[in-house]
């Protein structure tokens, strides 16, 4: 019989297995750059890590939403600038038509040009972005207005709607991002008559007056178009403010994400210099354990032969 050294051997084997596991874990941390790869790696910190990851995901979604909203308000801003240009061109033609020396034939030619501008204005009210009619409020699947030469203001309103679409920043504060075509181009009084600044009515009144060679009507349309120009410019301010708020919200969200990523990195990422030192120490322990185990095996063989 040889002395019972199996207990010692098992202890050394267990220690060697533990060291090997530590080496594998440290090597994995260095290669992956992540100190925490599963909950058991840092049970006290995993809750905070998961919360930071959730916050980062939510922040990224906010930034995506803000980016989409920014594209919408930029498109609306551009459309309103086009509408203002159309109204200014119509004003210029109205001034020509209001001249007492203008003939019926000349006014008929001007009427053709104004008709084209009217079509452009209606098309502007139908502006789309990614298939969405941005001036159709909560019913953005189709345009709110279409041309109708028989109507008093030259257009047909297809439906009545509100614009309740908003976007939220990182604090949950809502930013309004939409107006309806009615709010922009077809403001109404309480009795449903066209209000001052009604662009559809102004340009249609000019067109009708030019077609009828009505100098007084043309002169009146000059004032209507001026009011419409001022009114649409006021609506443009809404989108300018929305753009500014979205830009500020995006910048703040990006700052939050930078901080959140930094906090997550401190909790989760590997300190490569420290890990490299740890790996070196573990490898030394491994070699020492292997050496000790080798000596134990030699001793066991000697006892075997003595027995």
Phi and psi in degrees as a GROMACS rama.xvg file:
@    title "Ramachandran Plot"
@    xaxis  label "Phi"
@    yaxis  label "Psi"
@TYPE xy
-114.473  153.33  UNK-2
-52.7622  145.75  UNK-3
-79.1625  104.801  UNK-4
-116.684  13.4455  UNK-5
-64.2151  -34.0152  UNK-6
-63.6121  -43.7241  UNK-7
-66.3106  -40.4795  UNK-8
-61.747  -43.5008  UNK-9
-62.7893  -37.1038  UNK-10
-65.2331  -42.6964  UNK-11
-65.4431  -40.2581  UNK-12
-63.3879  -39.0711  UNK-13
-64.8359  -42.3773  UNK-14
-63.5069  -40.7218  UNK-15
-65.1484  -40.5825  UNK-16
-63.8733  -39.7371  UNK-17
-63.6465  -42.7289  UNK-18
-64.3569  -42.6112  UNK-19
-60.8365  -41.1474  UNK-20
-63.4026  -41.2162  UNK-21
-62.9237  -41.0213  UNK-22
-62.947  -44.5675  UNK-23
-61.9015  -41.8424  UNK-24
-66.3049  -45.1971  UNK-25
-64.9464  -42.0653  UNK-26
-61.1239  -40.8535  UNK-27
-65.2084  -38.8751  UNK-28
-63.2531  -38.7401  UNK-29
-70.2234  -45.3387  UNK-30
-70.3604  -35.6075  UNK-31
-87.2829  -21.0402  UNK-32
79.346  4.11054  UNK-33
-117.63  123.327  UNK-34
-77.4231  -30.5402  UNK-35
-114.677  105.398  UNK-36
-107.784  -15.0547  UNK-37
-152.855  161.969  UNK-38
-56.0976  -35.9951  UNK-39
-68.9097  -16.2952  UNK-40
-70.3086  -29.3064  UNK-41
-155.743  69.6926  UNK-42
-57.5672  -31.2545  UNK-43
-75.2281  -19.766  UNK-44
-109.038  -9.69692  UNK-45
-63.4328  -34.7037  UNK-46
-62.3113  -44.5524  UNK-47
-66.8783  -38.2026  UNK-48
-62.9661  -46.3164  UNK-49
-63.6775  -38.0215  UNK-50
-66.3614  -41.8042  UNK-51
-63.4817  -41.516  UNK-52
-62.6008  -39.7095  UNK-53
-66.155  -41.1041  UNK-54
-63.584  -40.624  UNK-55
-65.0906  -42.8721  UNK-56
-61.4183  -42.851  UNK-57
-65.9112  -39.8347  UNK-58
-63.8083  -42.0863  UNK-59
-63.2007  -37.0279  UNK-60
-66.6746  -40.0268  UNK-61
-59.6659  -42.9127  UNK-62
-66.1897  -37.3786  UNK-63
-63.3253  -44.486  UNK-64
-63.6552  -41.0842  UNK-65
-64.7832  -38.8814  UNK-66
-63.4808  -42.8764  UNK-67
-64.4117  -42.379  UNK-68
-65.635  -36.829  UNK-69
-63.4921  -39.6899  UNK-70
-62.6959  -38.5757  UNK-71
-66.6264  -48.4284  UNK-72
-69.612  -30.8485  UNK-73
-64.727  -41.5667  UNK-74
-64.5002  -41.8698  UNK-75
-65.9332  -41.604  UNK-76
-58.4562  -46.5756  UNK-77
-62.7444  -40.9439  UNK-78
-64.1568  -41.6585  UNK-79
-68.5127  -34.555  UNK-80
-64.5111  -37.244  UNK-81
-63.6168  -43.0087  UNK-82
-61.4528  -41.1331  UNK-83
-63.4668  -41.2712  UNK-84
-62.8768  -40.8235  UNK-85
-61.1028  -45.3449  UNK-86
-64.8961  -36.795  UNK-87
-66.8747  -39.5268  UNK-88
-64.4766  -39.5755  UNK-89
-64.3833  -38.5005  UNK-90
-60.2109  -43.0009  UNK-91
-62.3325  -44.3252  UNK-92
-66.5004  -35.6931  UNK-93
-64.3744  -39.9707  UNK-94
-61.8145  -39.695  UNK-95
-64.3888  -44.3139  UNK-96
-69.6588  -26.968  UNK-97
-76.7914  -14.4388  UNK-98
-61.7804  130.352  UNK-99
-63.0394  -19.6127  UNK-100
-85.7576  -8.29434  UNK-101
-68.4103  136.455  UNK-102
-91.96  167.655  UNK-103
-60.656  -38.3157  UNK-104
-65.8153  -41.4065  UNK-105
-64.6493  -40.8245  UNK-106
-68.0782  -30.532  UNK-107
-65.4409  -39.5884  UNK-108
-65.7251  -43.1303  UNK-109
-61.9505  -36.3288  UNK-110
-61.724  -37.7596  UNK-111
-63.5222  -40.6687  UNK-112
-67.2099  -41.7834  UNK-113
-64.841  -36.2817  UNK-114
-58.8667  -40.9844  UNK-115
-64.626  -40.2852  UNK-116
-66.1683  -36.9025  UNK-117
-61.8068  -43.5716  UNK-118
-61.185  -39.5559  UNK-119
-65.7474  -39.9802  UNK-120
-64.5585  -42.6053  UNK-121
-63.9541  -41.5984  UNK-122
-62.8151  -35.7099  UNK-123
-64.321  -37.0255  UNK-124
-68.0116  -14.8843  UNK-125
-103.351  18.5255  UNK-126
-53.7251  133.941  UNK-127
-117.612  152.17  UNK-128
-139.543  116.548  UNK-129
52.8112  41.0731  UNK-130
82.5879  -1.49248  UNK-131
-101.565  130.527  UNK-132
-82.3302  104.816  UNK-133
-71.0582  -16.1967  UNK-134
-105.182  19.449  UNK-135
-104.483  15.9535  UNK-136
54.9917  -130.377  UNK-137
-82.1797  1.50417  UNK-138
-122.036  60.2029  UNK-139
-80.7824  15.3903  UNK-140
-81.6709  -10.3444  UNK-141
-156.558  168.673  UNK-142
-73.6344  147.727  UNK-143
-80.386  -24.4149  UNK-144
-131.065  151.496  UNK-145
-141.497  160.82  UNK-146
-64.688  141.575  UNK-147
-152.167  94.7107  UNK-148
-60.0159  -19.1954  UNK-149
-85.5753  -13.3759  UNK-150
-79.5305  154.388  UNK-151
-61.775  -29.8847  UNK-152
-112.76  12.7004  UNK-153
80.6232  4.11566  UNK-154
-137.621  159.295  UNK-155
-113.871  127.068  UNK-156
-84.0248  118.855  UNK-157
-82.4821  -26.4558  UNK-158
-164.049  160.261  UNK-159
-103.304  137.225  UNK-160
-152.01  166.952  UNK-161
-111.463  164.216  UNK-162
-118.501  92.6122  UNK-163
-103.834  4.2647  UNK-164
-66.438  128.36  UNK-165
-134.477  167.273  UNK-166
-128.426  143.721  UNK-167
-104.406  142.017  UNK-168
-88.2479  -172.934  UNK-169
-65.2729  -22.3971  UNK-170
-88.9699  -4.88413  UNK-171
90.6109  2.8914  UNK-172
-73.6975  133.254  UNK-173
-85.7636  141.521  UNK-174
-120.833  119.683  UNK-175
-70.852  135.836  UNK-176
-127.968  3.59578  UNK-177
-141.503  147.478  UNK-178
-127.968  157.864  UNK-179
-89.9723  162.27  UNK-180
-60.8153  -34.2956  UNK-181
-64.6892  -43.2679  UNK-182
-61.293  -35.5402  UNK-183
-86.8619  -48.0204  UNK-184
-108.113  -16.0561  UNK-185
-137.812  52.3359  UNK-186
-63.6492  144.083  UNK-187
-126.717  150.991  UNK-188
-77.9786  174.523  UNK-189
-62.9237  -24.2546  UNK-190
-93.9687  14.3688  UNK-191
73.6409  4.46017  UNK-192
-77.7091  153.074  UNK-193
-57.7269  130.024  UNK-194
-85.3413  164.062  UNK-195
-57.6688  131.907  UNK-196
99.3579  2.38853  UNK-197
-71.5023  107.359  UNK-198
-68.2012  -41.7083  UNK-199
-60.3135  -44.6296  UNK-200
-66.9918  -42.5419  UNK-201
-60.3643  -47.4644  UNK-202
-73.7056  -31.2498  UNK-203
-71.9315  -37.1982  UNK-204
-62.1491  -39.8388  UNK-205
-63.724  -46.0764  UNK-206
-59.2836  -47.1974  UNK-207
-62.8165  -42.6021  UNK-208
-65.7265  -39.5135  UNK-209
-65.2073  -43.8835  UNK-210
-63.3496  -31.8669  UNK-211
-92.7369  2.58477  UNK-212
55.0013  42.0195  UNK-213
-100.555  96.4219  UNK-214
-62.8477  -44.0008  UNK-215
-62.0411  -41.2517  UNK-216
-64.686  -37.3169  UNK-217
-65.2784  -43.4773  UNK-218
-62.2578  -39.472  UNK-219
-64.3013  -37.6033  UNK-220
-66.2574  -29.5551  UNK-221
-58.2543  -45.953  UNK-222
-66.7332  -39.4307  UNK-223
-61.667  -42.7414  UNK-224
-67.4751  -35.6466  UNK-225
-63.4249  -44.5372  UNK-226
-64.0695  -40.4362  UNK-227
-63.6621  -40.5095  UNK-228
-60.14  -46.3541  UNK-229
-62.4227  -42.1061  UNK-230
-65.9442  -46.2524  UNK-231
-64.8323  -34.8959  UNK-232
-60.95  -36.9566  UNK-233
-64.7646  -37.6342  UNK-234
-69.0854  -31.4836  UNK-235
-62.6713  -32.9493  UNK-236
-60.4416  -36.5427  UNK-237
-55.9524  -46.4952  UNK-238
-72.5608  -32.6585  UNK-239
-62.9566  -41.9414  UNK-240
-66.9071  -38.6495  UNK-241
-63.9241  -43.3288  UNK-242
-59.1522  -43.6175  UNK-243
-63.3969  -44.0299  UNK-244
-66.8549  -37.5964  UNK-245
-66.5875  -41.1944  UNK-246
-61.1528  -45.9647  UNK-247
-62.8676  -42.0236  UNK-248
-65.2891  -38.2879  UNK-249
-66.2815  -44.6073  UNK-250
-61.0207  -41.4859  UNK-251
-66.6021  -41.5746  UNK-252
-62.3319  -38.0993  UNK-253
-66.882  -38.0656  UNK-254
-65.0709  -43.2607  UNK-255
-60.1289  -42.6466  UNK-256
-65.4862  -39.9247  UNK-257
-59.1105  -44.488  UNK-258
-67.4666  -41.9269  UNK-259
-63.9331  -41.1533  UNK-260
-64.1884  -38.7695  UNK-261
-64.9648  -44.0819  UNK-262
-63.1689  -40.5138  UNK-263
-65.9051  -40.311  UNK-264
-61.1426  -41.291  UNK-265
-64.5424  -34.4519  UNK-266
-80.7313  -38.7697  UNK-267
-105.305  -34.4015  UNK-268
-77.5521  154.685  UNK-269
-77.4355  134.523  UNK-270
-83.8511  97.1346  UNK-271
-61.0926  -38.5461  UNK-272
-64.5959  -45.9846  UNK-273
-66.3627  -40.1256  UNK-274
-65.5555  -36.2887  UNK-275
-64.3978  -40.4853  UNK-276
-64.4754  -44.8603  UNK-277
-60.6818  -42.9012  UNK-278
-62.0681  -41.3484  UNK-279
-62.7704  -42.4765  UNK-280
-65.3733  -40.5301  UNK-281
-65.8101  -37.6559  UNK-282
-66.7465  -36.5635  UNK-283
-63.7283  -44.4135  UNK-284
-61.0113  -37.9139  UNK-285
-62.1284  -47.9331  UNK-286
-63.0757  -37.949  UNK-287
-65.5743  -42.2078  UNK-288
-64.6038  -40.6747  UNK-289
-63.1057  -39.6804  UNK-290
-64.293  -43.3794  UNK-291
-64.4741  -43.5096  UNK-292
-61.8133  -39.037  UNK-293
-61.4847  -41.6178  UNK-294
-65.0846  -38.5182  UNK-295
-64.2156  -41.5516  UNK-296
-62.9333  -39.486  UNK-297
-63.4726  -42.312  UNK-298
-62.6792  -40.1984  UNK-299
-64.6136  -38.1474  UNK-300
-65.8363  -38.3464  UNK-301
-64.1092  -47.0556  UNK-302
-61.6001  -33.6425  UNK-303
-62.6532  -44.2514  UNK-304
-73.3909  -33.9439  UNK-305
-64.5758  -41.3141  UNK-306
